[in-house]
Amino acid sequence: MTFDGPGEVPPEGPSRVTFEIEPYRDIVRLTVIHENLVDEDALRAVSAGWPAVLANLKSLLETGRVLPQPPWEMHADLRAAHMALNDLVVTARD
């Protein structure tokens, strides 16, 4: 799976997500590392996206239910801007 737009794949290949799960005192620490992003816009997008996904996961694990509204919708404007940029890149190549 990739979130890179057409023609956006960095020279080092697609972006990579690593989940590190480790004990920390009496709890568990989850670290999400998203590397090899194509640009600053992609960094802003994942910086908004991962906290929303993890908030939903936390709610599910603690209550057995996901959040009532998808938290990633809070950043729909950022996602729409990124998708519009992808459309411009594709249009410029055609």
Residue frames relative to the residue before (quaternion, step in Angstrom):
aa qw qx qy qz dx dy dz
M 1.0000 0.0000 0.0000 0.0000 0.00 0.00 0.00
T 0.0009 -0.7887 0.6147 -0.0026 3.55 -1.04 0.74
F 0.3007 -0.7344 0.5800 0.1839 3.51 -1.20 0.59
D 0.4473 0.6893 -0.4554 0.3426 3.56 1.27 0.06
G 0.4431 -0.6803 0.5190 0.2674 3.54 -1.07 0.79
P 0.7045 -0.4326 0.3231 0.4605 3.59 -1.25 0.13
G 0.8421 0.1630 -0.1405 0.4945 3.55 -0.85 0.98
E 0.5743 0.6335 -0.3597 0.3735 3.59 1.26 0.03
V 0.4548 0.7089 -0.4595 0.2818 3.60 1.16 -0.22
P 0.4280 -0.7069 0.4989 0.2610 3.59 -0.72 1.05
P 0.6649 -0.5191 0.3506 0.4069 3.60 -1.18 0.47
E 0.6769 0.4876 -0.2935 0.4669 3.60 1.13 -0.60
G 0.6518 -0.4981 0.3135 0.4784 3.61 1.28 0.07
P 0.7423 -0.4015 0.2839 0.4551 3.58 -1.31 -0.05
S 0.6168 -0.5217 0.4184 0.4152 3.54 -1.26 0.31
R 0.2475 -0.7735 0.5746 0.1010 3.55 -1.20 0.60
V 0.1545 -0.7733 0.6103 0.0755 3.58 -0.97 0.90
T 0.0720 -0.7780 0.6240 0.0108 3.54 -0.93 1.01
F 0.1665 -0.7577 0.6241 0.0934 3.55 -1.00 0.89
E 0.0885 -0.7784 0.6203 0.0384 3.56 -0.74 1.07
I 0.0604 -0.7831 0.6189 -0.0042 3.56 -0.77 1.10
E 0.1361 0.8034 -0.5616 0.1438 3.57 -0.62 1.13
P 0.5331 -0.6029 0.4699 0.3625 3.57 -1.13 0.52
Y 0.0032 -0.7611 0.6486 -0.0028 3.54 -1.15 0.72
R 0.7900 -0.1787 0.0384 0.5852 3.54 -0.22 1.36
D 0.8070 -0.2476 0.1843 0.5034 3.62 -0.65 -1.06
I 0.6838 0.4343 -0.2836 0.5131 3.59 1.25 0.20
V 0.4544 -0.6445 0.5298 0.3121 3.54 -1.32 -0.17
R 0.2399 -0.7591 0.5909 0.1302 3.56 -0.99 0.87
L 0.1310 -0.7583 0.6361 0.0575 3.54 -0.97 0.98
T 0.0515 -0.7788 0.6252 0.0017 3.55 -0.79 1.07
V 0.1532 -0.7702 0.6155 0.0666 3.55 -0.86 1.03
I 0.0559 -0.7858 0.6160 -0.0077 3.57 -0.75 1.10
H 0.0431 -0.7855 0.6172 -0.0139 3.57 -0.62 1.16
E 0.0385 -0.8439 0.5318 -0.0587 3.56 -0.32 1.31
N 0.8150 0.3174 -0.2232 0.4303 3.49 -1.44 0.19
L 0.2165 0.7834 -0.5438 0.2090 3.55 0.94 0.94
V 0.5851 -0.6446 0.3795 0.3131 3.53 -1.07 0.79
D 0.8062 -0.1126 0.1034 0.5716 3.63 1.02 -0.73
E 0.7337 -0.4122 0.3067 0.4446 3.56 -1.36 -0.05
D 0.6029 0.5514 -0.3636 0.4475 3.61 1.06 -0.63
A 0.6483 0.5010 -0.3148 0.4792 3.58 0.98 -0.80
L 0.6218 0.5322 -0.3373 0.4650 3.59 1.04 -0.74
R 0.6540 0.4956 -0.3178 0.4751 3.60 0.92 -0.84
A 0.6532 0.5250 -0.3216 0.4408 3.59 0.95 -0.83
V 0.7119 0.4238 -0.2788 0.4857 3.61 0.81 -0.89
S 0.5967 0.5644 -0.3624 0.4405 3.59 1.14 -0.52
A 0.6709 0.4327 -0.2842 0.5309 3.56 1.22 -0.46
G 0.6856 0.5366 -0.2852 0.4009 3.57 1.00 -0.83
W 0.6995 0.4918 -0.3017 0.4217 3.59 0.73 -1.00
P 0.6433 0.5019 -0.3619 0.4509 3.66 0.84 -0.69
A 0.6378 0.5232 -0.3273 0.4608 3.59 1.05 -0.72
V 0.6546 0.4996 -0.3101 0.4752 3.59 0.93 -0.87
L 0.6909 0.4791 -0.2834 0.4613 3.59 0.91 -0.90
A 0.5931 0.5468 -0.3649 0.4648 3.61 1.11 -0.58
N 0.6539 0.5044 -0.3030 0.4756 3.55 1.01 -0.84
L 0.6405 0.5173 -0.3156 0.4718 3.59 0.99 -0.83
K 0.6366 0.5307 -0.3216 0.4579 3.59 0.95 -0.88
S 0.6556 0.5085 -0.3069 0.4664 3.57 0.92 -0.90
L 0.6508 0.5188 -0.3100 0.4596 3.58 0.95 -0.89
L 0.6920 0.4839 -0.2826 0.4551 3.59 0.87 -0.92
E 0.7228 0.4491 -0.2501 0.4618 3.59 1.00 -0.80
T 0.8161 0.2633 -0.1103 0.5024 3.60 0.98 -0.78
G 0.4592 -0.6681 0.4586 0.3639 3.56 1.21 -0.43
R 0.7208 0.3518 -0.2322 0.5503 3.59 1.30 0.06
V 0.4563 -0.6454 0.5317 0.3043 3.53 -1.18 0.62
L 0.6617 -0.4866 0.3760 0.4290 3.57 -1.27 0.20
P 0.5930 -0.6198 0.3766 0.3498 3.61 -1.04 0.71
Q 0.7536 0.1781 -0.1382 0.6175 3.59 1.16 -0.53
P 0.5280 -0.6184 0.4613 0.3551 3.61 -0.97 0.75
P 0.3977 -0.7600 0.4528 0.2433 3.62 -0.47 1.13
W 0.6048 0.5694 -0.3721 0.4143 3.61 1.10 -0.49
E 0.5445 0.6127 -0.4074 0.4027 3.61 1.20 -0.27
M 0.5217 0.6262 -0.4167 0.4026 3.60 1.23 -0.33
H 0.7579 0.3420 -0.1766 0.5267 3.57 1.13 -0.61
A 0.2247 0.8137 -0.5082 0.1704 3.57 1.16 0.56
D 0.6249 0.5455 -0.3514 0.4341 3.60 1.04 -0.70
L 0.6362 0.5178 -0.3253 0.4704 3.59 1.04 -0.75
R 0.6566 0.5019 -0.3035 0.4742 3.57 0.96 -0.89
A 0.6491 0.5190 -0.3183 0.4561 3.61 0.96 -0.85
A 0.6443 0.5114 -0.3230 0.4681 3.58 1.00 -0.77
H 0.6503 0.5084 -0.3149 0.4684 3.58 0.99 -0.80
M 0.6585 0.4962 -0.3099 0.4735 3.59 0.96 -0.83
A 0.6253 0.5276 -0.3413 0.4628 3.61 1.03 -0.73
L 0.6260 0.5236 -0.3317 0.4732 3.56 1.04 -0.74
N 0.6272 0.5262 -0.3276 0.4716 3.59 1.00 -0.80
D 0.6446 0.5201 -0.3210 0.4593 3.59 0.97 -0.83
L 0.6376 0.5250 -0.3260 0.4600 3.59 1.01 -0.77
V 0.6444 0.5201 -0.3225 0.4585 3.58 0.99 -0.83
V 0.6634 0.4949 -0.3006 0.4739 3.58 0.93 -0.90
T 0.6595 0.5123 -0.3082 0.4556 3.59 0.91 -0.91
A 0.6528 0.5291 -0.3124 0.4432 3.58 0.96 -0.85
R 0.6754 0.4939 -0.2914 0.4637 3.60 1.10 -0.64
D 0.6353 0.5737 -0.3269 0.4003 3.58 1.11 -0.65
